Amino acid sequence: MKRQEFNWQTPTEIESTFTIPYEFPRQIQEVLIRRGISDLEDFKQYIEPAKLPNPNKHFKDLEKATKRIINARQNKEKIAICGDYDADGMTSTALLVDYFRKIDINVTPIIPSRKDDGYGINESIINRINQSNIKLVITVDNGVSASGALLLAKENEIDVIVTDHHIIKEDLPSIFSLIHPSKTPDESPYKFLAGVGLAYLLAESIAQKTSTEYQLGFARDLFCIGTIADMATLKGANRYWLKKWMKHLKNTDSYGLQGLIGKSKLKNKIITSEDIAFQLAPRINSVGRISEPSLILELFLESKKEKADKLATEVEKINKERKLLCKTTANEAIDILEKDNLKLNSFILLAQSHWHQGVIGIVAARIMERYNRPTAILTSDSNGTLRASVRAPKGFNVFEALDKCKLYLEKYGGHAAAGGFTVKAENISNLEKDLNSHAESWLISNTKRVIKPDSYIKLCEITKDFCIKIQELEPFGQGNSKPIFWTRGCNVLRNQYLYGGCQKIEIEQGKTIFEAINWNNSLAVNLPKKIDIAFYIDYDKLIEEDKLQITLCGIKEYKNIESFNINNRRYKCSKTNEGGLLIENEKGEELTFTNRCNYNEIDNSYIKSLVYTSISILGL
């Protein structure tokens, strides 16, 4: 295996004159300004988001839905909640079922099986609901693509309240009410809500009308988990609520969630968005992927600690099975690709009938990460068709690629980074040919994955106080990615492989020694003795102790002389023995600067850009 190489794009010059008014280190100020914080109002809204507006003014059907549910409560009607088998769908379902039961609403949950029912509400589920004489259904995290089921519900005089955040691709039949982010005003803070956010919004609306807000504690816990797990954009209401409630997760009253937190080894720490994304969410999703999602619902709704602990143990067992399944399938896929040193296609497409449908998305992501190519992993579905999950590097549009190949597909969907489709076996060859053709031109200019650090920092500047300031930028996720820092000239002292497939690399810069964790083994193949690194800063605030480390996301060999292009012209830059800056063009002509005072006196904008680029690349 070759060491993975990156196209490093070091930070450009900051043109904003805005200065962060509080005592944030220079590096964090640079992160904020590069993310669009341009004035005091932006800064305040980012650090402490303003109180949210009345949601009834943003969702025209919310009031109507609230009144219908309250009437059902008063009349002792039974309500069906129809969710989905991913973490967003399961937390949404658990949220409403738990809250409804606490306020004496007769409710029955329905989560479709991935294997037997497929995605979301369907005609079969409506028929079962009708046979149970239920006349009110609430969908969570699904519904807008179920026209047939909604039409059947109307024919049987069943009121349906659809709460969903997926794209509405078709005209919906007449339904009782629709609560969907796309129906809000353009600047609405509710625009980014996932299914669990909409479920919470509905519960809160009912609570305000029935004076039962005190019953919403667990609903807020589930909101945090479902929102992060679904990779919802962390802006607006999502950021406001997460900053307010995520810190309380470790003190949850739910025995089921306590058990899950314990199995995830998060019991003695402040739970962060990363803990949810990499520990809690995968455990929840593993059940929906390879087992029955009703287990997660049972776990979250269990009121006895002993039973909840047993259910958490069962979830942990399934998660270990899922991990093994993922590892085995990914290794098989890699063996196929690297057998006989075959040339990789621009678009990787692999199919094996025995691969499990529940893990092909994870495997597609791993193959995509390893080879930096759009990847489709296929397995047998039914009636001679195959089902696929697709993942792609940043910059390649999955949905656009599938749309151009729709002639060969039975069904398809997705967005820029991910998607899925079903295809007949006889169409795979033509499909692969077209996908390759579509990916070829993109790959020419994207052979290396881009890594774009936010700010340069020396290892000696990474302190506990610095990390505490970074935490004020939390929660991290979609729309608010964790800052990437970089530094130069680190000596590699030790490289140790740990259990679980990661490496611990001990590095030294000046008098500072740090432990760096690396989860991507292809980064550290044939590691040079002196390296430049890009990394995330991790700070776990444990009850017993504070733990500080860095996690690598990019490595390159340290060079005294670096090269760069501006306006298709090639330049070299280096640090002089006196600590100044030397820039050389292709003709060998040189510019020399002895200190920073010289830089500030430059009037020529082109030379100024040369200087700033050189300073950035060299970490001066």
PyMOL commands that set and color helices and strands:
alter all, ss='L'
color gray80, all
select helices_A, chain A and resi 26-34+40-47+55-57+62-74+87-102+123-131+147-155+181-183+195-210+213-215+217-229+236-251+255-263+273-290+294-301+305-341+360-371+398-404+406-408+425-444+459-461+464-471+521-523+596-600+605-618
alter helices_A, ss='H'
color red, helices_A
select strands_A, chain A and resi 6-8+78-82+106-110+136-140+159-163+177-179+348-351+375-380+385-391+409-414+418-424+449-451+455-456+485-497+503-509+512-518+530-541+546-557+561-566+569-575+581-585+590-593
alter strands_A, ss='S'
color yellow, strands_A
deselect
rebuild
show_as cartoon
